[in-house]
Amino acid sequence: MSRFDLIIFDCDGVLVDSEILAAQVEAKLLSDAGYPITAGEIGERFAGMTWRDILLAVEKEAAIPLQAALFDQAYQALGERLKRELQPIEGVRAAVSQLSEPRCVCSNSTEERIDMMLTKVGLIDLFRPNIFSAESLGPDRVKPKPDVFLHGAEKMGAAPKKTLVIEDSVHGITGAKAAGMRVIGFTGGAHTYPSHADRLTDAGAETVIHRMEDLPAVATALLEWSDLD
């Protein structure tokens, strides 16, 4: 049976359970700044977006001028919580280890943060040095743009149409589909919400899994539903 050229993993919410921590930090900062919002609402409305883009969206919606200092405050506060509390997504090491295809990480997070998080949870050996940050390409090239996915595929020598992406956000799936790649949605992070799977499917995910242990079998099944030859 043919295989995918490449399997791309998002990082936050797919490899590490960081999205809930980010949502809690961001919700507190926004609420303190005069925009009351819960961590759950952050996860549902802004999942997959950079903090910069969240601030811009809030400013536009609420006409509240937000201080530039919020950017650094969030980065520092989240960094401290990640170092103390971050956990891997359950079952991710076993699932990734079962995949025979080349793999890489394509994330909106900075390279420094991705490296720190994967090192913290003991997953860095599965992906280094094949870690690609959209932020490193430029702040105007983050997901939902396809740039980081296309960059990762080029660096790994993979054809986009023969690349599989694992994503937990609408923004991520939108970017992967725009890159011409196939996508599995993932809802196993602590930030998941009732309509999460439906939203990922609507965005273009071919299927959605809630347990990382299901990934190897689902990835194999997707090959049977394609004309990869």
Backbone hydrogen bonds in HBPLUS format (Angstrom, degrees):
<---DONOR---> <-ACCEPTOR-->    atom                        ^
c    i                          cat <-CA-CA->   ^        H-A-AA   ^      H-
h    n   atom  resd res      DA  || num        DHA   H-A  angle D-A-AA Bond
n    s   type  num  typ     dist DA aas  dist angle  dist       angle   num
A0005-ASP N   A0162-LYS O   2.75 MM 157  5.42 146.4  1.86 145.9 156.9     1
A0164-LEU N   A0006-LEU O   2.99 MM 158  6.39 163.0  2.02 156.4 159.5     2
A0007-ILE N   A0102-PRO O   2.96 MM  95  6.37 147.2  2.07 146.1 156.3     3
A0104-CYS N   A0007-ILE O   3.16 MM  97  6.67 144.7  2.29 151.5 155.6     4
A0008-ILE N   A0164-LEU O   2.72 MM 156  6.11 160.5  1.75 160.2 166.7     5
A0166-ILE N   A0008-ILE O   2.85 MM 158  6.27 150.4  1.94 161.7 171.6     6
A0009-PHE N   A0104-CYS O   2.91 MM  95  6.26 164.1  1.93 154.8 159.7     7
A0106-CYS N   A0009-PHE O   3.00 MM  97  6.18 154.9  2.06 143.1 150.0     8
A0010-ASP N   A0166-ILE O   3.11 MM 156  6.21 152.8  2.19 165.8 169.3     9
A0014-VAL N   A0011-CYS O   3.13 MM   3  5.37 164.2  2.16 122.6 126.3    10
A0015-LEU N   A0011-CYS O   2.85 MM   4  4.99 164.0  1.88 139.9 145.2    11
A0016-VAL N   A0011-CYS O   3.23 MM   5  6.22 165.0  2.25 148.6 148.9    12
A0013-GLY N   A0016-VAL O   2.75 MM   3  5.54 153.5  1.82 170.2 172.0    13
A0089-ILE N   A0015-LEU O   2.95 MM  74  5.42 168.9  1.96 129.2 128.6    14
A0017-ASP N   A0087-GLN O   2.88 MM  70  5.68 174.8  1.88 167.5 169.3    15
A0021-LEU N   A0018-SER O   3.09 MM   3  5.33 118.6  2.48 103.1 117.8    16
A0022-ALA N   A0018-SER O   3.00 MM   4  6.29 161.6  2.03 158.6 164.3    17
A0023-ALA N   A0019-GLU O   2.89 MM   4  6.05 158.6  1.94 147.4 153.5    18
A0024-GLN N   A0020-ILE O   3.05 MM   4  6.24 154.6  2.12 143.4 149.5    19
A0025-VAL N   A0021-LEU O   3.08 MM   4  6.34 161.5  2.12 150.7 155.1    20
A0026-GLU N   A0022-ALA O   2.89 MM   4  6.03 170.4  1.90 156.9 159.9    21
A0027-ALA N   A0023-ALA O   2.84 MM   4  5.84 156.6  1.90 145.2 151.9    22
A0028-LYS N   A0024-GLN O   3.22 MM   4  6.33 158.5  2.27 141.4 146.2    23
A0029-LEU N   A0025-VAL O   3.15 MM   4  6.40 165.0  2.17 151.1 155.0    24
A0030-LEU N   A0026-GLU O   2.95 MM   4  6.09 164.9  1.97 152.2 156.5    25
A0031-SER N   A0027-ALA O   2.92 MM   4  5.95 160.1  1.96 145.5 151.8    26
A0032-ASP N   A0028-LYS O   2.92 MM   4  6.02 161.9  1.95 149.8 154.8    27
A0033-ALA N   A0029-LEU O   3.06 MM   4  6.19 132.1  2.30 133.8 146.4    28
A0033-ALA N   A0030-LEU O   3.07 MM   3  4.96 127.6  2.36  91.3 105.8    29
A0035-TYR N   A0030-LEU O   2.87 MM   5  5.24 156.9  1.92 146.1 144.0    30
A0034-GLY N   A0031-SER O   3.10 MM   3  5.27 163.5  2.13 107.1 111.6    31
A0042-ILE N   A0038-THR O   3.00 MM   4  6.34 152.3  2.08 147.5 155.5    32
A0043-GLY N   A0039-ALA O   2.99 MM   4  6.28 162.7  2.02 151.5 155.1    33
A0044-GLU N   A0040-GLY O   3.02 MM   4  6.26 155.9  2.08 146.1 152.4    34
A0045-ARG N   A0041-GLU O   2.89 MM   4  5.86 161.8  1.92 149.8 154.8    35
A0046-PHE N   A0042-ILE O   2.82 MM   4  5.38 158.6  1.86 145.7 152.4    36
A0049-MET N   A0046-PHE O   3.02 MM   3  5.65 160.2  2.06 145.1 146.3    37
A0054-ILE N   A0050-THR O   2.94 MM   4  6.28 149.0  2.04 149.1 158.9    38
A0055-LEU N   A0051-TRP O   2.97 MM   4  6.19 163.8  2.00 152.6 155.7    39
A0056-LEU N   A0052-ARG O   3.08 MM   4  6.37 156.7  2.13 145.3 151.8    40
A0057-ALA N   A0053-ASP O   2.94 MM   4  6.10 154.1  2.00 142.8 149.7    41
A0058-VAL N   A0054-ILE O   2.93 MM   4  6.18 159.8  1.97 154.6 159.7    42
A0059-GLU N   A0055-LEU O   2.96 MM   4  6.11 163.4  1.98 150.1 154.9    43
A0060-LYS N   A0056-LEU O   3.04 MM   4  6.19 156.5  2.10 143.6 149.8    44
A0061-GLU N   A0057-ALA O   2.94 MM   4  6.11 158.4  1.99 147.2 153.3    45
A0062-ALA N   A0058-VAL O   2.86 MM   4  5.84 173.9  1.86 157.7 159.7    46
A0063-ALA N   A0059-GLU O   2.86 MM   4  5.03 129.0  2.13 130.2 138.8    47
A0070-LEU N   A0067-GLN O   3.03 MM   3  5.74 162.1  2.06 118.5 123.5    48
A0071-PHE N   A0068-ALA O   3.12 MM   3  5.87 151.3  2.21 118.4 124.3    49
A0073-GLN N   A0069-ALA O   2.96 MM   4  6.17 160.7  2.00 154.4 160.8    50
A0074-ALA N   A0070-LEU O   2.97 MM   4  5.99 161.9  2.00 145.9 149.3    51
A0075-TYR N   A0071-PHE O   3.22 MM   4  6.44 161.7  2.25 144.9 150.0    52
A0076-GLN N   A0072-ASP O   2.99 MM   4  6.15 164.3  2.01 152.4 156.1    53
A0077-ALA N   A0073-GLN O   2.91 MM   4  5.99 169.9  1.92 151.7 155.1    54
A0078-LEU N   A0074-ALA O   2.87 MM   4  5.82 165.1  1.89 149.4 154.2    55
A0079-GLY N   A0075-TYR O   2.98 MM   4  5.95 152.9  2.05 135.7 144.1    56
A0080-GLU N   A0076-GLN O   3.06 MM   4  6.32 155.0  2.12 150.8 156.1    57
A0081-ARG N   A0077-ALA O   3.18 MM   4  6.47 157.1  2.24 144.5 150.4    58
A0082-LEU N   A0078-LEU O   2.81 MM   4  6.01 161.0  1.84 159.4 164.8    59
A0083-LYS N   A0079-GLY O   3.10 MM   4  6.25 158.6  2.15 145.1 150.0    60
A0084-ARG N   A0080-GLU O   3.23 MM   4  6.45 140.5  2.40 137.3 147.2    61
A0084-ARG N   A0081-ARG O   3.17 MM   3  5.11 125.4  2.48  92.9 106.9    62
A0085-GLU N   A0081-ARG O   2.73 MM   4  5.68 170.3  1.74 161.2 164.1    63
A0086-LEU N   A0082-LEU O   3.12 MM   4  4.73 155.7  2.18 122.5 127.5    64
A0092-VAL N   A0089-ILE O   3.18 MM   3  5.69 158.8  2.23 141.6 138.8    65
A0095-ALA N   A0091-GLY O   3.12 MM   4  6.23 159.5  2.16 149.3 155.5    66
A0096-VAL N   A0092-VAL O   2.92 MM   4  6.02 173.3  1.92 157.8 159.4    67
A0097-SER N   A0093-ARG O   2.98 MM   4  6.01 158.3  2.02 148.9 155.4    68
A0098-GLN N   A0095-ALA O   3.17 MM   3  5.39 143.4  2.31 101.6 111.8    69
A0099-LEU N   A0096-VAL O   3.11 MM   3  5.46 156.1  2.17 110.1 117.3    70
A0105-VAL N   A0130-ASN O   3.02 MM  25  6.50 153.9  2.09 150.5 158.8    71
A0132-PHE N   A0105-VAL O   2.82 MM  27  5.89 161.8  1.85 148.7 155.0    72
A0107-SER N   A0132-PHE O   3.07 MM  25  6.50 160.4  2.11 162.0 167.1    73
A0134-ALA N   A0107-SER O   2.79 MM  27  6.07 166.8  1.81 161.6 165.5    74
A0114-ILE N   A0110-THR O   2.95 MM   4  6.20 166.8  1.96 158.0 161.8    75
A0115-ASP N   A0111-GLU O   2.96 MM   4  6.05 168.1  1.98 150.4 153.9    76
A0116-MET N   A0112-GLU O   2.99 MM   4  6.19 157.1  2.05 143.3 149.9    77
A0117-MET N   A0113-ARG O   2.87 MM   4  6.05 167.6  1.88 157.1 159.7    78
A0118-LEU N   A0114-ILE O   2.93 MM   4  6.10 175.6  1.94 159.7 161.1    79
A0119-THR N   A0115-ASP O   2.99 MM   4  5.96 150.3  2.07 142.0 150.5    80
A0120-LYS N   A0116-MET O   2.87 MM   4  5.99 157.7  1.92 146.7 153.4    81
A0121-VAL N   A0117-MET O   3.12 MM   4  6.41 154.8  2.19 151.9 156.6    82
A0123-LEU N   A0118-LEU O   2.79 MM   5  4.97 160.2  1.83 156.9 156.9    83
A0124-ILE N   A0118-LEU O   3.17 MM   6  4.72 130.1  2.43 116.9 110.2    84
A0122-GLY N   A0119-THR O   3.18 MM   3  5.09 157.1  2.24 101.3 108.3    85
A0126-LEU N   A0123-LEU O   2.96 MM   3  5.61 153.6  2.03 120.2 127.9    86
A0127-PHE N   A0124-ILE O   3.15 MM   3  5.62 154.8  2.21 112.0 118.9    87
A0128-ARG N   A0124-ILE O   2.95 MM   4  5.81 174.0  1.95 171.2 172.5    88
A0130-ASN N   A0127-PHE O   2.71 MM   3  5.54 132.5  1.93 149.0 146.8    89
A0131-ILE N   A0129-PRO O   2.89 MM   2  5.70 137.0  2.07 105.8  93.2    90
A0136-SER N   A0133-SER O   3.20 MM   3  5.32 132.9  2.43  96.6 108.1    91
A0137-LEU N   A0134-ALA O   2.98 MM   3  5.18 135.6  2.19 101.2 113.9    92
A0138-GLY N   A0134-ALA O   3.24 MM   4  6.63 134.6  2.46 142.1 154.4    93
A0138-GLY N   A0135-GLU O   3.18 MM   3  5.11 132.4  2.42  92.8 105.5    94
A0141-ARG N   A0138-GLY O   2.95 MM   3  5.39 155.6  2.01 124.6 125.2    95
A0145-LYS N   A0142-VAL O   3.02 MM   3  5.74 154.6  2.08 128.2 125.9    96
A0149-PHE N   A0146-PRO O   3.07 MM   3  5.53 122.4  2.42 112.0 126.3    97
A0150-LEU N   A0146-PRO O   3.05 MM   4  6.26 164.5  2.08 161.8 166.8    98
A0151-HIS N   A0147-ASP O   2.83 MM   4  5.99 154.5  1.89 151.6 159.7    99
A0152-GLY N   A0148-VAL O   2.92 MM   4  6.03 159.5  1.96 140.8 146.2   100
A0153-ALA N   A0149-PHE O   2.95 MM   4  6.19 163.5  1.98 150.5 154.8   101
A0154-GLU N   A0150-LEU O   2.96 MM   4  6.08 158.1  2.00 144.2 150.4   102
A0155-LYS N   A0151-HIS O   2.97 MM   4  6.18 165.8  1.99 153.3 157.0   103
A0156-MET N   A0152-GLY O   2.98 MM   4  6.12 144.0  2.12 143.8 153.8   104
A0157-GLY N   A0153-ALA O   2.91 MM   4  5.91 106.6  2.46 137.2 153.8   105
A0158-ALA N   A0153-ALA O   2.85 MM   5  4.88 169.6  1.86 146.4 147.4   106
A0157-GLY N   A0154-GLU O   3.15 MM   3  5.06 156.7  2.21  99.9 107.0   107
A0162-LYS N   A0159-ALA O   2.89 MM   3  5.27 148.5  1.99 113.6 123.8   108
A0163-THR N   A0160-PRO O   3.07 MM   3  5.05 150.3  2.16 116.1 113.0   109
A0182-ARG N   A0163-THR O   3.13 MM  19  6.37 166.1  2.15 169.8 166.4   110
A0165-VAL N   A0182-ARG O   2.81 MM  17  6.13 154.2  1.87 149.5 158.0   111
A0184-ILE N   A0165-VAL O   2.87 MM  19  6.24 162.3  1.90 169.0 175.1   112
A0167-GLU N   A0184-ILE O   3.10 MM  17  6.45 163.0  2.13 162.9 168.3   113
A0186-PHE N   A0167-GLU O   2.81 MM  19  5.83 135.1  2.01 143.6 148.3   114
A0173-ILE N   A0169-SER O   3.00 MM   4  6.27 163.1  2.03 151.5 155.8   115
A0174-THR N   A0170-VAL O   2.85 MM   4  5.99 161.4  1.89 152.9 158.4   116
A0175-GLY N   A0171-HIS O   3.06 MM   4  6.28 157.0  2.12 146.0 151.5   117
A0176-ALA N   A0172-GLY O   2.96 MM   4  6.21 160.3  2.00 150.2 155.6   118
A0177-LYS N   A0173-ILE O   2.89 MM   4  6.04 162.9  1.92 154.4 158.6   119
A0178-ALA N   A0174-THR O   3.01 MM   4  6.14 152.6  2.09 141.2 149.1   120
A0179-ALA N   A0175-GLY O   3.04 MM   4  6.27 130.9  2.29 137.3 150.2   121
A0179-ALA N   A0176-ALA O   3.14 MM   3  5.02 130.7  2.40  90.8 104.2   122
A0181-MET N   A0176-ALA O   3.08 MM   5  5.53 163.1  2.11 154.6 152.7   123
A0180-GLY N   A0177-LYS O   2.94 MM   3  5.07 157.9  1.99 105.6 112.3   124
A0206-GLU N   A0183-VAL O   2.98 MM  23  6.04 156.5  2.03 159.0 160.7   125
A0185-GLY N   A0207-THR O   2.90 MM  22  6.21 167.5  1.91 157.4 157.1   126
A0209-ILE N   A0185-GLY O   2.87 MM  24  6.25 161.1  1.90 154.1 152.9   127
A0187-THR N   A0209-ILE O   2.97 MM  22  6.37 156.0  2.03 153.8 160.4   128
A0192-THR N   A0189-GLY O   3.24 MM   3  5.78 163.4  2.27 120.4 120.9   129
A0196-HIS N   A0193-TYR O   2.98 MM   3  5.28 165.0  2.01 124.5 127.2   130
A0199-ARG N   A0195-SER O   2.99 MM   4  6.20 156.8  2.04 157.0 163.8   131
A0200-LEU N   A0196-HIS O   3.02 MM   4  6.32 153.8  2.09 153.3 160.8   132
A0201-THR N   A0197-ALA O   2.97 MM   4  6.20 157.0  2.03 150.3 156.6   133
A0202-ASP N   A0198-ASP O   2.88 MM   4  6.08 160.6  1.92 147.5 153.3   134
A0203-ALA N   A0199-ARG O   3.02 MM   4  6.14 138.5  2.19 135.5 146.2   135
A0205-ALA N   A0200-LEU O   3.07 MM   5  5.73 165.4  2.09 148.3 145.0   136
A0204-GLY N   A0201-THR O   3.00 MM   3  5.22 148.6  2.10 103.9 113.7   137
A0214-ASP N   A0211-ARG O   3.05 MM   3  5.70 161.4  2.08 116.7 122.4   138
A0215-LEU N   A0212-MET O   3.01 MM   3  5.44 163.2  2.03 116.4 121.8   139
A0218-VAL N   A0214-ASP O   3.08 MM   4  6.20 163.0  2.11 159.4 164.8   140
A0219-ALA N   A0215-LEU O   2.82 MM   4  5.90 165.2  1.84 165.8 169.1   141
A0220-THR N   A0216-PRO O   3.11 MM   4  6.29 156.3  2.17 143.8 149.8   142
A0221-ALA N   A0217-ALA O   2.94 MM   4  6.17 154.5  2.00 144.2 151.7   143
A0222-LEU N   A0218-VAL O   2.94 MM   4  6.19 150.2  2.03 149.6 156.8   144
A0223-LEU N   A0220-THR O   3.16 MM   3  5.41 134.7  2.37 101.7 113.2   145
A0224-GLU N   A0221-ALA O   2.98 MM   3  5.32 134.4  2.19 105.5 117.7   146
A0225-TRP N   A0222-LEU O   3.05 MM   3  5.04 141.9  2.20  96.4 107.8   147
A0226-SER N   A0223-LEU O   3.43 MM   3  5.37 157.2  2.49 105.0 104.8   148
A0229-ASP N   A0227-ASP O   2.92 MM   2  5.85 105.7  2.49 116.1 100.2   149
